[in-house]
């Protein structure tokens, strides 16, 4: 029997994935462990190995197409094994929906896939053809118009729509009914009953028709959401609706930290690289913020926690996630055991993680989990902001820009470089006083940075 090659689940939140590239052509011989293809998830690109040796046949997983986790993308036939059992396998077409079974000559039932209407940039809008809210009969209509048409016994196919893209709207149904189209005296043949679908929870949001009516025709384009943007949207909604956020803000003076950073960078040893000699490390303020946050959690261990319904998870180490902006969204690679690492180690590790994050080469274990996170928009000139907690974390630190401000010390006004930071906490796990204690410990580390060298 040929060996089925499926799309594996390589990410905790992964429901679908895309094959970005096949490394082996159909009909080519492969060995177990050879790289077959590369998966692009919402966060990373992963190489997938062949599960067996033989000849690659019946490649149904196409590049650049959303494929459900566990769906077959090809089969591997052993050397000498008769081929032909799966020649009629249907290719996966974008996007995919419910699974069905297709018998083979030998009686095996490899799954095939039926294509369904794809998700869109706005509800009911196809990202390819511009079709909006298409009904079973082929007419485009709003959900309300389809319901009113069914109640009145009207066939949508014969009604001319006046909405965007020729869509049938409520006014069109009312006009058809006014012309005599009723159940007793239908203006057109009744529409076939729509297929039963699972009901979705009601959401109080503008319909796509309402949204489009806000814009002039031709003044916009529809850009389909990619997997990363859909995942970000889902997790942000989950975080804001399930986590009771509590915010604490204070200012930190940076002059001592900036002076120490300058000294440490000047003292960095020189190493040889392919491009010549370069410093072994170059510390940034963000590197020192990561270290300070990790040491603050070590000093206030009760705040290094995660909430679960059954118990409080108390972490033994500070694994600090750092928000990195990448094309189409962001990702939070994690510095593990940051409280134990030197500043130079954190700096070099962060540069490597950020570089591979932007090329989507991170492994799942490099961005999943963690105990807290840091989001730094100070480099963009943002003075202060509040960040959304990334589950399962109970805290996230939003870091603003360092700027010269007038401060009062011992009754005298002087100039100091000040940075505003805001700590968002999950109030179920970190109360106000505990959050204040954590933020105070962070401020002490920032303003007395020599403690980070211990």
Phi, psi and omega per residue, in radians:
X1 nan 2.389 3.073
X2 -1.138 2.660 3.141
X3 -1.613 2.227 -3.129
X4 -1.368 2.317 3.049
X5 -1.802 2.062 -3.100
X6 -1.920 2.848 3.020
X7 -1.402 1.952 -3.050
X8 -1.405 2.815 3.053
X9 -1.563 1.916 -3.084
X10 -1.903 0.027 -3.114
X11 -2.433 2.451 -3.096
X12 -0.993 -0.650 -3.082
X13 -1.688 0.141 -2.986
X14 -1.363 2.191 3.017
X15 -1.942 -0.600 3.065
X16 -2.371 2.850 3.075
X17 -2.590 2.924 3.101
X18 -2.135 2.419 3.001
X19 -1.451 1.968 -3.110
X20 -1.457 -0.457 -3.137
X21 -2.833 2.375 2.962
X22 -1.637 2.325 3.099
X23 -1.660 -0.242 -3.096
X24 -2.173 2.293 3.124
X25 -1.420 2.660 3.091
X26 -1.050 2.365 -3.117
X27 1.617 -0.125 -3.136
X28 -1.496 2.656 3.094
X29 -1.407 2.445 3.108
X30 -2.293 2.733 3.039
X31 -1.958 2.616 3.114
X32 -1.008 2.243 -3.107
X33 1.735 -0.257 3.055
X34 -1.146 2.584 3.099
X35 -1.302 2.113 -3.132
X36 -1.572 -0.908 -3.080
X37 -2.700 2.973 3.129
X38 -2.006 2.268 3.109
X39 -1.695 2.369 2.984
X40 -1.895 1.938 3.065
X41 -1.632 -2.981 3.120
X42 -1.222 -0.227 -3.053
X43 -2.221 -0.410 -3.009
X44 -2.683 2.969 3.033
X45 -2.029 2.260 -3.057
X46 -2.208 2.421 3.074
X47 -1.540 2.338 -3.081
X48 -1.964 2.280 -3.076
X49 -1.580 2.764 3.091
X50 -1.236 2.313 -3.137
X51 -1.379 -0.193 -3.104
X52 -2.737 2.968 3.087
X53 -1.714 2.594 3.120
X54 2.661 -2.564 -3.114
X55 -2.032 2.287 -3.120
X56 -1.371 2.162 -3.123
X57 -2.342 2.911 2.992
X58 0.862 0.947 3.128
X59 -1.292 1.861 -3.137
X60 -1.763 -0.346 3.131
X61 -1.456 1.923 -3.099
X62 -1.593 2.694 -3.136
X63 -1.218 2.465 3.068
X64 1.309 0.342 -3.085
X65 -2.067 2.378 3.052
X66 -1.181 2.175 -3.100
X67 -2.211 2.309 3.123
X68 -1.155 2.571 3.048
X69 -1.032 2.345 3.119
X70 1.571 -0.119 3.132
X71 -1.314 2.495 3.100
X72 -1.249 2.426 3.119
X73 -2.052 -0.227 3.116
X74 -3.041 3.024 3.025
X75 -2.309 2.601 3.098
X76 -1.984 2.105 3.120
X77 -1.661 2.379 3.088
X78 -1.147 2.700 3.110
X79 -1.006 2.215 3.124
X80 1.530 -0.150 -3.138
X81 -1.279 2.388 -3.125
X82 -1.073 2.357 -3.138
X83 -1.890 2.547 3.104
X84 2.490 -0.296 -3.066
X85 -1.133 -0.472 -3.044
X86 -2.114 0.458 -3.113
X87 -1.149 -0.420 -3.102
X88 -1.655 0.186 -3.107
X89 -1.056 2.337 -3.090
X90 -1.383 2.304 3.095
X91 -1.185 2.658 3.089
X92 -1.347 2.227 -3.124
X93 -1.977 2.633 -3.042
X94 -1.416 2.450 -0.467
X95 -1.464 -3.096 -3.024
X96 -1.987 2.793 -3.097
X97 -2.342 -2.184 -2.977
X98 -1.249 2.650 -3.101
X99 -1.559 2.540 2.979
X100 -2.369 3.075 -3.094
X101 -2.113 2.487 -3.139
X102 -2.217 1.986 -3.094
X103 -1.109 2.567 3.067
X104 -1.878 3.067 -3.106
X105 -1.070 -0.601 -3.090
X106 -1.513 0.065 3.116
X107 1.629 -0.165 3.114
X108 -1.249 2.751 -3.082
X109 -2.186 1.422 3.070
X110 -1.288 2.398 -3.116
X111 -1.216 2.492 2.965
X112 -2.104 3.082 -3.010
X113 -2.282 2.423 3.029
X114 -1.691 2.316 3.077
X115 -1.345 2.554 3.113
X116 -2.274 3.033 3.133
X117 -1.056 2.219 -3.038
X118 -1.282 2.734 2.980
X119 -1.145 2.756 -2.998
X120 -2.283 3.001 3.115
X121 -1.159 -0.529 2.974
X122 -2.254 2.642 -3.061
X123 -0.935 2.239 3.071
X124 1.435 0.139 -3.083
X125 -1.943 2.150 3.111
X126 -1.333 2.285 -3.097
X127 -1.300 -0.150 -3.058
X128 -1.781 -1.033 -3.015
X129 -1.683 -0.069 -3.118
X130 1.342 0.179 3.133
X131 -1.292 2.484 -3.056
X132 -2.175 2.219 2.974
X133 0.884 0.955 -3.070
X134 -1.376 2.293 -3.114
X135 -1.516 3.081 -3.131
X136 -1.045 -0.573 -3.106
X137 -1.416 -0.099 3.125
X138 1.781 -0.245 3.138
X139 -1.352 2.537 3.087
X140 -1.581 2.296 -3.057
X141 -2.763 2.709 3.027
X142 -1.290 2.720 3.090
X143 -0.956 -0.698 3.132
X144 -1.118 -0.733 -3.138
X145 -1.123 -0.675 3.126
X146 -1.125 -0.699 -3.139
X147 -1.169 -0.783 3.141
X148 -1.121 -0.620 3.119
X149 -1.150 -0.712 3.112
X150 -1.114 -0.744 -3.122
X151 -1.141 -0.564 -3.121
X152 -1.580 -0.085 -3.125
X153 1.276 0.519 -3.113
X154 -1.712 2.603 3.055
X155 -1.688 2.082 -3.090
X156 -1.091 -0.504 -3.048
X157 -1.062 -0.444 -3.086
X158 -1.730 0.055 -3.122
X159 -1.752 2.257 3.119
X160 -1.456 2.124 -3.116
X161 -1.440 2.516 3.119
X162 -1.936 0.012 3.128
X163 -1.409 -3.081 3.126
X164 -0.983 2.424 -3.135
X165 1.030 0.469 -3.139
X166 1.296 0.402 -3.095
X167 -1.304 2.447 3.094
X168 -1.378 2.203 -3.135
X169 -2.082 3.104 -3.073
X170 -0.984 -0.712 -3.115
X171 -1.065 -0.598 3.123
X172 -1.187 -0.673 3.107
X173 -1.167 -0.782 3.123
X174 -1.025 -0.701 3.137
X175 -1.152 -0.689 3.130
X176 -1.149 -0.718 3.111
X177 -1.124 -0.685 -3.135
X178 -1.120 -0.449 3.128
X179 -1.475 0.052 3.062
X180 1.930 0.119 3.129
X181 -1.447 1.719 3.102
X182 -2.327 3.022 3.093
X183 -1.081 -0.633 -3.124
X184 -1.342 -0.612 -3.119
X185 -2.359 1.242 -3.034
X186 -1.131 2.358 3.101
X187 -1.244 -0.482 -3.140
X188 -2.444 2.992 3.136
X189 -1.124 2.493 -3.141
X190 -1.059 2.563 3.112
X191 -1.348 2.499 3.087
X192 -1.104 2.502 -3.128
X193 -1.050 2.445 3.141
X194 -1.266 2.656 3.127
X195 -1.146 2.521 3.135
X196 -1.222 2.312 3.103
X197 -2.244 2.768 3.134
X198 -1.196 2.354 -3.126
X199 -1.305 2.500 3.130
X200 -1.890 2.669 3.128
X201 -1.109 2.482 -3.116
X202 -1.170 2.370 3.121
X203 -2.145 2.197 3.134
X204 -1.426 1.559 -3.135
X205 -2.565 2.819 3.108
X206 -1.190 2.439 3.058
X207 -1.289 2.864 3.109
X208 -1.077 -0.587 3.129
X209 -1.129 -0.744 3.117
X210 -1.131 -0.709 3.134
X211 -1.111 -0.825 -3.092
X212 -1.128 -0.554 3.136
X213 -1.176 -0.311 3.111
X214 -1.313 -0.271 -3.078
X215 -2.005 2.668 3.084
X216 -1.301 2.580 3.115
X217 -1.030 2.299 3.118
X218 1.441 0.009 -3.095
X219 -1.645 0.165 -3.114
X220 -2.620 2.909 2.983
X221 -2.298 2.686 -3.111
X222 -1.733 2.078 -3.122
X223 -1.933 1.948 -3.127
X224 -1.052 2.512 3.080
X225 -1.241 2.365 3.004
X226 -1.528 3.048 -3.059
X227 -1.062 -0.660 -3.119
X228 -1.120 -0.815 -3.104
X229 -1.139 -0.648 3.115
X230 -1.161 -0.677 3.122
X231 -1.183 -0.744 3.100
X232 -1.039 -0.791 -3.137
X233 -1.072 -0.779 -3.111
X234 -1.122 -0.766 -3.090
X235 -1.246 -0.591 3.105
X236 -1.184 -0.734 3.084
X237 -1.081 -0.746 3.119
X238 -1.077 -0.778 -3.097
X239 -1.152 -0.812 -3.090
X240 -1.209 -0.519 -3.069
X241 -1.619 -0.275 -3.106
X242 -1.997 -0.290 -3.102
X243 -1.899 2.123 3.061
X244 -1.332 1.753 -3.078
X245 -1.333 2.500 3.087
X246 -2.392 2.360 -2.968
X247 -2.090 2.429 3.090
X248 -2.322 2.325 -3.101
X249 -2.250 2.424 2.993
X250 -2.627 2.952 -3.132
X251 -1.852 2.489 3.098
X252 -2.138 2.346 3.047
X253 -1.447 2.355 -2.995
X254 -1.878 -0.061 -2.989
X255 -1.023 -0.778 3.136
X256 -1.139 -0.697 -3.139
X257 -1.145 -0.744 -3.135
X258 -1.138 -0.659 3.110
X259 -1.148 -0.758 3.131
X260 -1.141 -0.700 3.114
X261 -1.049 -0.749 3.119
X262 -1.077 -0.746 3.135
X263 -1.136 -0.766 -3.112
X264 -1.163 -0.710 3.111
X265 -1.159 -0.651 3.115
X266 -1.163 -0.495 -3.110
X267 -1.586 0.036 -3.092
X268 -1.123 2.294 3.090
X269 -1.154 2.734 -3.131
X270 -1.697 2.391 3.097
X271 -2.193 2.711 3.124
X272 -1.520 2.350 3.091
X273 -2.220 3.103 3.105
X274 -1.105 -0.465 -3.137
X275 -1.678 0.119 -3.115
X276 2.025 -2.743 -3.129
X277 -1.469 2.526 3.136
X278 -2.661 2.698 3.089
X279 -1.073 2.548 -3.141
X280 -1.157 -0.392 3.079
X281 -2.763 2.795 3.028
X282 -2.495 1.798 -3.036
X283 -1.271 2.484 3.000
X284 -1.942 2.903 3.058
X285 -1.075 -0.647 -3.129
X286 -1.094 -0.661 3.086
X287 -1.034 -0.712 -3.118
X288 -1.302 -0.526 3.051
X289 -1.138 -0.739 3.106
X290 -1.030 -0.832 3.139
X291 -1.101 -0.740 -3.125
X292 -1.119 -0.701 3.133
X293 -1.154 -0.703 3.128
X294 -1.132 -0.749 3.140
X295 -1.236 -0.540 3.064
X296 -1.137 -0.703 3.088
X297 -1.158 -0.596 3.075
X298 -1.150 -0.655 -3.136
X299 -1.311 -0.469 3.141
X300 -2.168 1.272 -3.003
X301 -1.104 -0.452 3.137
X302 -1.127 -0.398 3.122
X303 -1.495 -0.183 3.126
X304 -1.551 1.226 -2.954
X305 -2.449 2.892 3.021
X306 -2.352 2.513 -3.123
X307 -1.558 2.345 2.875
X308 -2.311 2.797 -3.090
X309 -1.137 -0.479 -3.068
X310 -1.676 -0.466 -3.063
X311 -2.852 2.811 3.029
X312 -1.551 2.263 3.125
X313 -1.604 1.972 3.107
X314 -1.729 2.023 -3.064
X315 -1.474 2.511 -3.124
X316 -1.546 -0.312 -3.140
X317 -2.329 2.780 3.106
X318 -1.698 1.781 3.076
X319 -1.752 1.851 -2.952
X320 -1.726 2.032 3.015
X321 -1.433 2.503 -3.106
X322 -2.194 2.116 -3.119
X323 -1.171 2.184 3.123
X324 -2.144 2.183 3.113
X325 -1.378 2.258 3.085
X326 -2.285 2.855 3.141
X327 -0.962 2.166 3.097
X328 1.578 -0.046 -3.126
X329 2.897 -2.557 3.108
X330 -2.602 2.856 3.133
X331 -2.544 2.705 -3.086
X332 -2.098 1.434 3.013
X333 -1.083 2.681 -2.954
X334 -2.024 2.298 2.964
X335 -1.563 1.840 -3.100
X336 -1.330 2.478 3.112
X337 0.859 0.834 -3.065
X338 -1.099 -0.466 -3.128
X339 -1.172 -0.369 -3.104
X340 -1.669 -0.203 -3.002
X341 -1.661 2.621 3.080
X342 -1.297 2.846 3.124
X343 -1.076 -0.679 -3.138
X344 -1.149 -0.663 3.104
X345 -1.149 -0.777 3.111
X346 -1.058 -0.755 -3.114
X347 -1.070 -0.873 -3.109
X348 -1.190 -0.662 3.120
X349 -1.166 -0.681 -3.135
X350 -1.157 -0.699 3.117
X351 -1.107 -0.721 3.133
X352 -1.158 -0.780 3.138
X353 -1.108 -0.743 -3.129
X354 -1.132 -0.707 3.132
X355 -1.113 -0.796 -3.137
X356 -1.283 -0.453 3.063
X357 -1.140 -0.730 -3.108
X358 -1.212 -0.441 3.078
X359 -1.716 0.138 3.104
X360 0.999 0.804 3.138
X361 -1.984 0.243 3.128
X362 -1.316 2.575 3.007
X363 -1.492 2.662 -3.108
X364 -0.937 -0.677 -3.109
X365 -1.199 -0.191 -3.139
X366 -1.559 -0.167 3.101
X367 -2.338 0.015 3.118
X368 -1.764 2.494 3.119
X369 1.573 -2.436 -3.058
X370 1.576 2.916 -3.111
X371 -2.058 -0.297 3.090
X372 -2.775 3.138 3.128
X373 -2.613 2.754 3.083
X374 -2.191 2.288 3.062
X375 -2.158 2.013 -3.023
X376 -1.985 1.872 3.041
X377 -1.859 0.134 3.119
X378 -1.073 -0.567 -3.140
X379 -1.137 -0.284 3.093
X380 -1.728 0.143 3.099
X381 1.501 0.120 3.141
X382 -1.295 2.227 -3.068
X383 -1.305 -0.867 3.089
X384 -2.766 2.704 3.125
X385 -2.857 2.981 3.085
X386 -2.073 2.294 -3.095
X387 -1.725 2.716 3.098
X388 -1.544 2.324 -3.112
X389 -1.144 2.434 -3.137
X390 -1.801 1.785 -3.134
X391 -0.976 2.479 0.219
X392 -1.620 0.295 -3.137
X393 -1.166 2.749 3.043
X394 -1.903 -0.118 -3.135
X395 -2.518 2.717 2.936
X396 -2.615 2.401 -3.092
X397 -1.839 2.110 3.083
X398 -1.682 2.140 -3.013
X399 -1.927 2.173 3.111
X400 -1.647 -3.068 -3.080
X401 -1.356 2.518 2.981
X402 -1.419 2.263 -3.110
X403 -2.539 2.687 3.114
X404 -1.285 2.239 3.114
X405 -2.376 2.763 3.055
X406 -1.434 2.188 3.109
X407 -2.183 2.720 -3.123
X408 -1.866 2.127 3.092
X409 -2.266 2.128 3.124
X410 0.950 0.724 3.087
X411 1.374 0.067 -3.124
X412 -2.064 2.556 3.106
X413 -1.627 2.261 3.059
X414 -2.466 2.964 -3.121
X415 -1.676 2.332 3.077
X416 -2.443 2.667 3.042
X417 -1.508 2.067 -3.003
X418 -2.127 2.451 3.108
X419 -2.172 2.220 3.081
X420 -1.588 2.351 3.094
X421 -2.260 2.546 3.109
X422 -2.194 2.194 3.116
X423 -1.730 2.063 2.997
X424 -1.610 2.295 -3.128
X425 -2.192 2.622 2.967
X426 -1.420 1.894 -3.005
X427 -1.123 -0.278 3.071
X428 -1.242 -0.512 -3.063
X429 -1.895 -0.578 -3.077
X430 -2.216 1.895 3.117
X431 -1.333 3.016 -3.092
X432 -1.008 -0.836 -3.110
X433 -1.130 -0.698 3.133
X434 -1.181 -0.691 3.083
X435 -1.117 -0.689 3.105
X436 -1.122 -0.660 3.094
X437 -1.120 -0.733 3.112
X438 -1.124 -0.792 -3.129
X439 -1.155 -0.606 3.073
X440 -1.127 -0.709 3.103
X441 -1.127 -0.657 3.088
X442 -1.107 -0.784 -3.129
X443 -1.060 -0.718 3.128
X444 -1.100 -0.679 3.126
X445 -1.165 -0.718 -3.127
X446 -1.174 -0.724 -3.066
X447 -1.480 -0.230 3.052
X448 -2.260 1.194 -2.929
X449 -1.205 -0.275 3.112
X450 -1.035 -0.454 3.110
X451 -1.125 -0.352 3.108
X452 -1.357 -0.158 -3.138
X453 -1.624 -0.105 -3.083
X454 -1.271 nan nan
